[in-house]
């Protein structure tokens, strides 16, 4: 068996910087960075990078003391960012092996046995893993060995990518410091007092005296230092949650600056989706707003202003193209802005299966669903989302199952597979109607309650046949509801033949209208 372990040094620090824009992240990589946590009254340093350690920053230092370091970058701990980074690390490993274990925070172990035919020898696979992790914003150390624990110790002790030979695992681990072992503070102090600095020193100790002083835990540590521990990998149940978030140091009011950050978040989510061969059909954007309200001490209560802004973007088809998704978010925010400065951004994508299409030979090429959605978003930005009746202004018309005349709605366009439908062998005729919007005002003369002559537009002629009336009302089931329309289908003699029309009388206005023409 062969296992690979991915270890993220300074995981908390890297997780806090992973979603930052590339220029800022690269600029901060050469500066001391520290992450603090705790109550606002006395926050303390929780983690720091190597540059901060060289500058004298220690774990447990107060934020005020750490701020005295010149050029230091201080970040508040964000557990959501750490969870997203861990999920991204799992997705990265899942692209190379179906058996992945979430060993610890910032540590992922995967089974790479039998992957040589796909990814080549282990050294080549480890380099591909490191490149993939760099794309999601994490600098990692990777080691491969015959058991998971040896691979973990190698990833902690060696930088870059390392393949530990099966026949030489003990000698390879012997040169590593004992700090790579899972030592408690008390165990570390005891080993230091004994002069144990490297795994070689621990491996050479006699087992019986070691157990007498450190118990069975000491024997377990010695077997780890020798590379003798064998255990079973516990695969993780990979969650289908793709969420990235970022908190700004200074609030953002400009839409272009916000879109610049959204581009980075979308890139992170898209890489995670691609690693699982998935796409997204819904984006949920949540913005944390910075609300400043004047405090009025004379009033006891104040109107609460929402401090979050949320937009849900439903897509007609599952997509992976970050440029299209970013453009849709930008058009939506341009029309529905947050209305306040933004201090935090959270973007979540709902996973969906990828869309596979195949063009037909005898059907005209349809526009790409992604480009069509961008065009529709631009049109919505011009004409608006909905009309006065609450109906969408852009979409595909759908007739509603209602008793209200001409009741319809517009739904979002969806991509369907083109299927051929055989023509009706019986050749049943069908009748369609061309609607006049708005209906044409008409003058109708009736005899014995039946229309006999009509004039509208440039037409004035007798009615040769009339069918009706049909009384309709939108709320006929309600008590004391009056009929609103009296509908007739009429045939009139025109100069070029017979015309069939649908006319109606508005009972509330006592006026006649021509609603449509039968084709």
Backbone torsions as a table, in degrees:
resi	resn	phi	psi	omega
1	UNK	NA	149.9	179.2
2	UNK	-136.1	129.8	-178.2
3	UNK	-124.6	149.6	175.5
4	UNK	-121.4	141.4	179.9
5	UNK	-122.8	130.9	177.3
6	UNK	-105.4	122.2	-178.5
7	UNK	-121.2	130.1	-179.4
8	UNK	-104.5	105.9	176.4
9	UNK	-66.1	143.6	-179.7
10	UNK	50.5	54.1	-172.4
11	UNK	-58.7	-43.5	-177.3
12	UNK	-61.9	-39.7	179.6
13	UNK	-68.7	-46.3	-179.2
14	UNK	-64.8	-35.8	178.7
15	UNK	-65.1	-34.9	-179.7
16	UNK	-73.5	-22.4	-177.9
17	UNK	-104.8	-4.3	-170.3
18	UNK	-63.8	-37.2	-175.9
19	UNK	-93.9	4.2	176.3
20	UNK	-68.6	151.4	175.7
21	UNK	-55.5	148.9	-172.9
22	UNK	-56.3	-46.4	-179.9
23	UNK	-59.4	-43.3	-179.5
24	UNK	-68.3	-39.3	-179.0
25	UNK	-65.0	-39.7	178.2
26	UNK	-68.4	-36.2	179.5
27	UNK	-67.5	-36.5	-179.0
28	UNK	-79.7	-14.0	-178.0
29	UNK	-65.5	-23.1	179.3
30	UNK	-103.5	14.3	179.5
31	UNK	-119.2	155.7	175.1
32	UNK	-67.4	129.0	-179.6
33	UNK	-126.9	133.8	179.2
34	UNK	-134.5	144.9	178.6
35	UNK	-112.6	127.2	-178.6
36	UNK	-113.2	159.0	179.9
37	UNK	-154.3	166.4	179.4
38	UNK	118.5	-177.2	-179.5
39	UNK	-66.0	154.6	-179.1
40	UNK	-63.3	-24.3	-179.3
41	UNK	-71.9	-32.0	-178.5
42	UNK	-151.4	72.7	177.2
43	UNK	-73.8	146.7	-178.6
44	UNK	-127.4	157.0	-178.8
45	UNK	-71.0	127.4	179.9
46	UNK	-99.2	-37.7	-178.7
47	UNK	-154.6	154.7	178.7
48	UNK	-152.7	159.7	-179.7
49	UNK	-87.3	-178.7	-175.7
50	UNK	-65.2	-38.0	178.8
51	UNK	-62.3	-37.8	178.4
52	UNK	-69.1	-37.2	177.8
53	UNK	-64.7	-40.0	178.0
54	UNK	-67.1	-26.0	178.4
55	UNK	-82.3	-2.0	177.0
56	UNK	100.2	6.9	178.9
57	UNK	-79.5	131.3	179.5
58	UNK	-122.0	155.5	177.2
59	UNK	-65.2	132.9	-177.9
60	UNK	98.1	-10.0	177.0
61	UNK	-66.0	143.3	178.2
62	UNK	-70.0	157.1	179.9
63	UNK	-63.1	-38.2	-179.6
64	UNK	-62.9	-41.2	178.0
65	UNK	-68.0	-40.3	-179.5
66	UNK	-67.2	-30.8	-179.4
67	UNK	-66.0	-15.7	178.6
68	UNK	-74.3	-14.9	179.0
69	UNK	-70.9	125.9	-178.2
70	UNK	-67.5	134.7	176.3
71	UNK	76.3	9.3	-177.2
72	UNK	-77.4	147.0	176.3
73	UNK	-109.5	118.5	-179.5
74	UNK	-105.2	130.2	-178.7
75	UNK	-129.3	139.1	175.4
76	UNK	-79.4	143.5	-179.4
77	UNK	-66.8	138.4	179.3
78	UNK	-130.3	108.1	-177.8
79	UNK	-66.4	-29.7	177.8
80	UNK	-65.9	-39.3	177.6
81	UNK	-65.6	-37.8	178.7
82	UNK	-66.6	-40.6	178.3
83	UNK	-66.6	-39.9	177.7
84	UNK	-64.6	-38.3	177.9
85	UNK	-66.6	-39.0	177.4
86	UNK	-65.6	-42.6	177.2
87	UNK	-63.0	-40.2	177.9
88	UNK	-63.9	-36.7	178.0
89	UNK	-66.2	-39.3	176.7
90	UNK	-65.0	-42.6	177.9
91	UNK	-62.9	-37.6	178.3
92	UNK	-61.1	-46.1	179.5
93	UNK	-69.5	-30.9	-179.0
94	UNK	-67.3	-20.0	177.2
95	UNK	-73.0	-11.5	-176.9
96	UNK	-118.3	-16.2	-178.8
97	UNK	-155.6	143.1	177.0
98	UNK	-79.6	-15.1	-178.8
99	UNK	-108.9	103.9	-175.4
100	UNK	-127.6	135.6	178.0
101	UNK	-117.4	130.5	173.3
102	UNK	-86.4	89.5	-171.2
103	UNK	-68.3	-47.2	-179.4
104	UNK	-161.0	179.9	178.3
105	UNK	-65.9	119.7	-178.4
106	UNK	80.0	11.3	-179.7
107	UNK	-132.9	126.5	178.2
108	UNK	-133.4	133.8	179.1
109	UNK	-118.1	138.2	-178.7
110	UNK	-136.0	150.1	178.6
111	UNK	-88.9	116.9	-177.7
112	UNK	-112.1	18.8	177.7
113	UNK	-68.1	130.0	177.3
114	UNK	82.4	10.4	-180.0
115	UNK	-94.6	5.6	-176.0
116	UNK	-63.1	-35.2	-177.8
117	UNK	-68.9	-22.3	-178.6
118	UNK	-96.4	-47.6	-172.6
119	UNK	-110.6	-1.9	179.9
120	UNK	88.9	-165.1	-178.8
121	UNK	-64.6	163.6	-175.7
122	UNK	-56.4	-39.3	-178.3
123	UNK	-62.6	-38.8	178.4
124	UNK	-69.0	-38.6	178.4
125	UNK	-64.4	-41.3	-179.9
126	UNK	-64.1	-38.0	177.4
127	UNK	-65.5	-39.6	176.9
128	UNK	-64.5	-38.1	176.4
129	UNK	-62.2	-43.8	-179.8
130	UNK	-64.2	-39.5	178.3
131	UNK	-66.0	-40.3	179.0
132	UNK	-65.2	-39.8	178.2
133	UNK	-66.6	-35.1	177.7
134	UNK	-64.5	-31.7	179.7
135	UNK	-68.6	-26.9	177.0
136	UNK	-94.0	11.5	172.9
137	UNK	86.7	23.8	-178.8
138	UNK	-125.6	130.7	172.6
139	UNK	-94.8	122.3	-169.4
140	UNK	-127.1	160.5	167.2
141	UNK	-112.8	135.9	-175.9
142	UNK	-130.7	136.1	176.7
143	UNK	-136.0	148.7	178.1
144	UNK	-121.8	138.6	-179.9
145	UNK	-154.5	177.7	-176.6
146	UNK	-81.0	-10.4	175.8
147	UNK	-141.0	152.9	-173.5
148	UNK	-61.4	-39.3	-176.0
149	UNK	-69.2	-39.1	176.3
150	UNK	-64.6	-39.1	177.0
151	UNK	-62.9	-37.6	179.0
152	UNK	-66.0	-45.0	179.4
153	UNK	-63.9	-37.7	177.6
154	UNK	-66.6	-37.8	178.7
155	UNK	-68.0	-34.5	178.2
156	UNK	-74.2	-34.4	-173.0
157	UNK	-91.6	-25.8	-178.1
158	UNK	-112.8	142.2	176.5
159	UNK	-88.1	154.0	179.1
160	UNK	77.0	-142.9	-179.1
161	UNK	-112.6	136.5	-176.5
162	UNK	-139.7	135.5	173.0
163	UNK	-111.5	114.6	-179.2
164	UNK	-86.9	120.4	-179.8
165	UNK	-66.1	139.0	-178.8
166	UNK	-62.2	-37.8	-177.3
167	UNK	-79.7	-9.1	-173.7
168	UNK	-132.0	30.6	-177.0
169	UNK	-66.4	-41.9	-178.6
170	UNK	-62.2	-44.8	179.2
171	UNK	-67.7	-32.9	179.9
172	UNK	-68.9	-39.4	179.9
173	UNK	-77.6	-21.2	-175.0
174	UNK	-62.2	-29.2	-176.7
175	UNK	-85.0	-3.7	-178.4
176	UNK	-83.9	148.5	176.0
177	UNK	-70.1	155.9	-179.1
178	UNK	-69.5	-10.9	179.0
179	UNK	-64.1	-19.8	179.0
180	UNK	-74.8	-15.3	178.7
181	UNK	-80.2	153.0	178.8
182	UNK	-75.1	75.7	-177.6
183	UNK	-93.9	142.3	168.5
184	UNK	-81.1	169.1	-179.1
185	UNK	-62.3	-39.5	179.7
186	UNK	-67.1	-41.6	178.9
187	UNK	-64.8	-40.3	178.6
188	UNK	-63.1	-40.0	178.7
189	UNK	-67.1	-37.8	178.8
190	UNK	-65.4	-46.7	179.8
191	UNK	-63.7	-36.3	178.9
192	UNK	-66.5	-37.6	178.5
193	UNK	-68.3	-26.6	175.8
194	UNK	-81.3	-8.3	-177.1
195	UNK	82.7	19.5	178.9
196	UNK	-86.0	111.0	-178.1
197	UNK	-111.6	-32.1	-175.9
198	UNK	-121.9	162.7	180.0
199	UNK	-64.0	-28.5	177.4
200	UNK	-59.8	-43.6	-179.2
201	UNK	-62.9	-40.2	179.9
202	UNK	-70.6	-37.3	-178.0
203	UNK	-67.1	-26.5	-177.1
204	UNK	-87.5	-7.1	179.7
205	UNK	-67.5	145.1	175.4
206	UNK	-66.7	134.7	-173.7
207	UNK	-62.7	-42.0	-173.1
208	UNK	-64.4	-51.8	176.6
209	UNK	-60.9	-30.9	179.3
210	UNK	-66.0	-40.4	179.2
211	UNK	-69.0	-35.4	-179.9
212	UNK	-64.1	-30.8	-177.0
213	UNK	-96.4	-36.6	-176.0
214	UNK	-115.2	-3.3	179.4
215	UNK	76.3	-166.1	-179.4
216	UNK	-65.6	-25.0	177.3
217	UNK	-63.4	-38.3	177.9
218	UNK	-64.6	-38.9	177.2
219	UNK	-66.2	-37.7	177.3
220	UNK	-64.0	-40.9	177.8
221	UNK	-64.2	-37.9	179.1
222	UNK	-66.4	-40.8	177.6
223	UNK	-66.1	-34.0	174.3
224	UNK	-63.5	-43.0	-179.5
225	UNK	-65.5	-26.7	177.3
226	UNK	-87.9	-10.4	-177.7
227	UNK	75.4	32.2	-175.8
228	UNK	-102.3	-3.8	-177.8
229	UNK	-79.3	128.6	174.7
230	UNK	-119.9	127.6	178.1
231	UNK	-143.2	166.6	-178.6
232	UNK	-93.1	137.7	177.6
233	UNK	-72.2	136.8	179.1
234	UNK	-107.5	98.3	-177.7
235	UNK	-63.0	144.5	-179.3
236	UNK	-89.1	145.8	173.1
237	UNK	-82.6	100.9	-170.7
238	UNK	-67.0	121.3	179.4
239	UNK	-76.8	141.0	177.4
240	UNK	-92.3	58.8	178.4
241	UNK	-124.7	119.1	-177.0
242	UNK	-119.2	99.0	-176.0
243	UNK	-138.5	136.1	176.2
244	UNK	-132.4	145.7	-178.5
245	UNK	-143.0	159.4	179.2
246	UNK	-154.4	135.8	176.7
247	UNK	-110.9	131.1	-176.2
248	UNK	-82.8	148.1	171.6
249	UNK	-71.3	-42.9	175.7
250	UNK	-120.2	140.1	-178.0
251	UNK	-60.5	147.4	-177.7
252	UNK	-109.6	128.6	177.8
253	UNK	-113.0	-20.8	-177.1
254	UNK	-84.8	134.5	179.9
255	UNK	-66.2	-37.2	-179.7
256	UNK	-63.7	-39.2	177.8
257	UNK	-66.8	-37.2	178.2
258	UNK	-67.3	-41.1	178.7
259	UNK	-65.1	-34.6	178.3
260	UNK	-61.1	-39.4	178.0
261	UNK	-73.8	-39.1	178.3
262	UNK	-60.8	-33.3	177.8
263	UNK	-60.2	-42.3	179.0
264	UNK	-66.0	-42.8	179.2
265	UNK	-64.7	-39.8	178.4
266	UNK	-64.9	-38.9	178.1
267	UNK	-61.0	-42.0	179.5
268	UNK	-64.2	-45.1	-179.3
269	UNK	-66.5	-41.2	-178.6
270	UNK	-63.2	-40.0	179.1
271	UNK	-65.6	-36.4	177.2
272	UNK	-68.0	-39.5	178.2
273	UNK	-66.1	-42.9	-178.9
274	UNK	-64.3	-37.0	-179.9
275	UNK	-63.9	-21.3	177.7
276	UNK	-106.9	8.6	-179.0
277	UNK	58.4	43.5	179.5
278	UNK	-122.9	170.2	174.9
279	UNK	-136.8	-172.5	179.7
280	UNK	-131.8	143.6	176.4
281	UNK	-119.3	5.9	177.1
282	UNK	-156.8	133.0	176.0
283	UNK	-115.7	134.1	177.4
284	UNK	-119.1	114.6	-178.2
285	UNK	-107.4	123.8	178.3
286	UNK	-121.4	123.2	-178.6
287	UNK	-112.4	126.4	172.3
288	UNK	-85.9	122.3	-172.7
289	UNK	-99.5	150.5	175.4
290	UNK	-101.7	103.5	-175.8
291	UNK	-102.2	125.2	175.8
292	UNK	-112.0	117.9	179.3
293	UNK	-122.4	137.8	176.9
294	UNK	-71.2	126.4	-179.4
295	UNK	-82.4	126.3	178.8
296	UNK	-107.0	106.1	-176.4
297	UNK	-72.2	-15.6	-178.6
298	UNK	-80.3	-17.4	179.8
299	UNK	-105.6	143.3	-177.9
300	UNK	-81.0	-34.4	-177.3
301	UNK	-122.2	152.6	-178.2
302	UNK	-131.0	144.8	178.9
303	UNK	-69.0	125.2	-179.0
304	UNK	-76.4	126.9	177.0
305	UNK	-99.3	129.8	-179.6
306	UNK	-61.7	135.5	-178.8
307	UNK	-101.3	9.9	176.0
308	UNK	-129.9	151.3	179.1
309	UNK	-132.0	128.1	-174.1
310	UNK	-128.9	137.1	175.1
311	UNK	-132.2	136.1	178.1
312	UNK	-114.8	122.8	-177.5
313	UNK	-110.3	105.8	178.8
314	UNK	-90.5	128.8	-176.2
315	UNK	-102.0	143.2	-179.4
316	UNK	-68.6	-30.5	179.1
317	UNK	-136.0	159.8	176.4
318	UNK	-71.0	133.3	-174.0
319	UNK	-129.3	156.6	171.7
320	UNK	-127.5	-10.4	-174.2
321	UNK	-73.6	111.7	-177.8
322	UNK	-68.3	-30.4	179.4
323	UNK	-65.3	-42.1	178.8
324	UNK	-67.6	-44.3	180.0
325	UNK	-63.0	-39.8	179.2
326	UNK	-66.7	-40.1	179.4
327	UNK	-64.8	-38.6	178.2
328	UNK	-66.1	-41.5	176.9
329	UNK	-64.1	-39.4	-179.4
330	UNK	-65.7	-43.0	179.0
331	UNK	-66.5	-36.8	179.8
332	UNK	-69.0	-41.4	178.7
333	UNK	-69.9	-31.2	177.2
334	UNK	-64.5	-31.6	-179.8
335	UNK	-90.0	-34.6	-178.9
336	UNK	-123.7	78.0	-178.2
337	UNK	-74.5	157.6	180.0
338	UNK	-68.7	-26.2	178.1
339	UNK	80.6	6.4	178.7
340	UNK	-157.7	168.4	178.6
341	UNK	-67.1	143.4	-176.1
342	UNK	-102.6	129.1	178.1
343	UNK	-113.4	-11.7	179.1
344	UNK	-151.6	142.1	-179.4
345	UNK	-126.0	131.0	174.5
346	UNK	-130.4	125.1	-178.2
347	UNK	-123.7	125.8	-179.6
348	UNK	-125.7	136.8	179.5
349	UNK	-116.9	132.6	175.9
350	UNK	-86.3	127.6	-175.9
351	UNK	-73.0	143.6	177.5
352	UNK	-149.3	160.0	178.5
353	UNK	-69.8	148.0	178.9
354	UNK	-67.1	150.9	-179.3
355	UNK	-95.6	128.0	177.3
356	UNK	-115.5	128.6	-178.3
357	UNK	-126.6	154.4	176.6
358	UNK	-139.0	125.3	-177.7
359	UNK	-73.4	147.6	177.4
360	UNK	-97.4	153.0	-175.9
361	UNK	-75.0	-34.2	-170.5
362	UNK	-110.6	19.4	179.1
363	UNK	-122.8	132.8	179.4
364	UNK	-59.0	145.6	-179.7
365	UNK	-66.0	127.8	178.0
366	UNK	-87.6	156.6	177.5
367	UNK	-64.7	149.4	178.3
368	UNK	-63.1	138.0	-176.6
369	UNK	-60.8	-36.0	-179.2
370	UNK	-65.9	-47.2	179.9
371	UNK	-67.1	-35.9	178.0
372	UNK	-63.1	-39.7	-179.5
373	UNK	-66.5	-37.1	176.6
374	UNK	-64.9	-41.7	178.3
375	UNK	-62.7	-43.3	179.2
376	UNK	-64.8	-36.6	177.6
377	UNK	-64.0	-38.5	176.9
378	UNK	-65.6	-40.0	179.0
379	UNK	-64.8	-40.6	177.7
380	UNK	-62.9	-32.9	177.4
381	UNK	-66.4	-24.3	-179.5
382	UNK	-89.4	-48.5	-173.7
383	UNK	-93.8	-13.0	-179.5
384	UNK	98.8	166.3	-177.7
385	UNK	-77.9	-46.9	-172.5
386	UNK	-140.1	160.1	178.4
387	UNK	-91.7	-169.8	-177.2
388	UNK	-68.0	-24.4	179.6
389	UNK	-89.1	3.3	179.3
390	UNK	85.5	5.9	178.8
391	UNK	-88.1	145.7	178.6
392	UNK	-64.4	146.7	-179.4
393	UNK	-90.7	-19.8	-177.2
394	UNK	-127.7	130.8	178.1
395	UNK	156.7	-163.7	179.9
396	UNK	-102.7	127.1	-176.4
397	UNK	-68.9	141.8	178.3
398	UNK	-139.4	124.3	179.4
399	UNK	-76.5	131.6	-178.3
400	UNK	-89.8	148.2	177.3
401	UNK	-80.9	82.3	-173.8
402	UNK	-143.3	157.8	177.1
403	UNK	-86.5	-3.7	177.1
404	UNK	-75.3	133.3	179.7
405	UNK	-66.1	137.2	176.5
406	UNK	58.3	39.7	-179.5
407	UNK	-89.6	123.3	-177.2
408	UNK	-151.5	174.2	174.4
409	UNK	-149.0	165.0	177.0
410	UNK	-110.0	125.4	179.7
411	UNK	-110.2	162.4	-179.8
412	UNK	-67.6	145.9	177.6
413	UNK	-69.2	139.0	175.5
414	UNK	-128.1	146.3	180.0
415	UNK	-89.1	124.7	177.9
416	UNK	-119.3	151.0	174.9
417	UNK	-70.4	137.3	-179.7
418	UNK	-76.6	126.0	179.0
419	UNK	-125.8	142.5	178.3
420	UNK	-84.5	133.2	-179.9
421	UNK	-117.0	124.6	-178.1
422	UNK	-66.8	142.6	179.6
423	UNK	-69.3	152.7	-179.8
424	UNK	-66.8	120.4	-177.1
425	UNK	-65.7	-28.7	-178.6
426	UNK	-77.1	-14.4	179.2
427	UNK	64.9	40.7	-179.5
428	UNK	-64.3	129.9	-179.3
429	UNK	-72.6	152.1	177.1
430	UNK	-129.6	147.9	-178.8
431	UNK	-118.2	133.1	176.3
432	UNK	-120.5	160.4	-178.7
433	UNK	-126.8	132.6	172.9
434	UNK	-92.5	115.3	-175.8
435	UNK	-82.4	142.3	172.7
436	UNK	-95.3	121.1	179.8
437	UNK	-122.6	113.0	-3.9
438	UNK	-77.0	169.4	178.1
439	UNK	-59.2	149.0	-177.5
440	UNK	-85.6	131.9	177.6
441	UNK	-69.0	135.6	-176.2
442	UNK	-133.9	158.5	173.2
443	UNK	-115.0	121.1	-174.6
444	UNK	-122.7	133.6	174.8
445	UNK	-106.6	131.6	-176.4
446	UNK	-115.8	151.5	172.8
447	UNK	-132.3	123.9	-179.1
448	UNK	56.2	40.6	176.1
449	UNK	74.9	11.7	-177.8
450	UNK	-124.9	131.9	-178.3
451	UNK	-67.3	133.7	-179.8
452	UNK	-123.3	-16.0	-179.7
453	UNK	-148.8	142.5	-177.7
454	UNK	-139.8	145.1	174.3
455	UNK	-141.6	127.8	177.1
456	UNK	-157.2	151.2	-178.3
457	UNK	52.4	-120.3	178.7
458	UNK	-108.8	17.6	-178.1
459	UNK	-111.0	133.7	174.6
460	UNK	-146.6	111.3	-175.7
461	UNK	-159.1	171.5	179.6
462	UNK	-84.6	154.1	177.1
463	UNK	-94.6	121.4	-176.5
464	UNK	-89.9	-19.6	179.2
465	UNK	-157.4	139.9	-179.8
466	UNK	-140.4	136.8	177.7
467	UNK	-122.4	129.7	-178.2
468	UNK	148.4	-166.0	-1.7
469	UNK	-87.3	158.4	171.9
470	UNK	-117.5	118.1	-178.1
471	UNK	-89.6	127.8	-178.5
472	UNK	-129.7	155.7	176.5
473	UNK	-156.3	146.2	-178.6
474	UNK	-70.1	-32.1	-177.1
475	UNK	-125.7	57.5	-175.1
476	UNK	-66.9	-23.0	-176.4
477	UNK	-79.5	-11.8	179.9
478	UNK	-79.3	149.8	-180.0
479	UNK	-71.4	140.0	179.0
480	UNK	63.2	24.8	177.3
481	UNK	-88.5	127.9	-177.8
482	UNK	-89.7	153.6	174.7
483	UNK	-69.3	140.5	-174.7
484	UNK	-110.0	-25.6	-176.0
485	UNK	-134.1	144.3	173.0
486	UNK	-121.3	108.5	-171.5
487	UNK	-102.1	143.7	177.6
488	UNK	-137.2	145.5	166.9
489	UNK	-106.6	122.3	-173.6
490	UNK	-126.2	151.9	173.9
491	UNK	-117.5	128.1	-177.9
492	UNK	-121.6	150.7	179.3
493	UNK	-89.6	114.4	178.1
494	UNK	-104.6	171.5	-179.3
495	UNK	-66.7	-27.5	-178.3
496	UNK	-108.4	12.8	178.1
497	UNK	141.6	-157.4	-178.2
498	UNK	-102.9	134.5	177.8
499	UNK	-113.7	136.4	179.0
500	UNK	-107.7	126.6	-175.8
501	UNK	-130.1	154.2	170.0
502	UNK	-106.5	119.4	178.3
503	UNK	-120.3	159.0	176.4
504	UNK	-150.7	156.2	177.2
505	UNK	-112.9	123.6	176.6
506	UNK	-78.6	111.3	-174.3
507	UNK	-71.6	-23.4	179.0
508	UNK	-78.6	-35.9	179.2
509	UNK	-96.8	-12.9	-175.8
510	UNK	55.0	49.2	-179.2
511	UNK	-133.8	149.9	-179.1
512	UNK	-101.4	146.5	178.7
513	UNK	-140.8	152.1	172.6
514	UNK	-101.1	117.5	-174.0
515	UNK	-89.3	-34.4	-176.9
516	UNK	-169.6	171.1	-179.4
517	UNK	-121.7	126.2	175.9
518	UNK	-73.7	129.0	179.5
519	UNK	-82.1	NA	NA
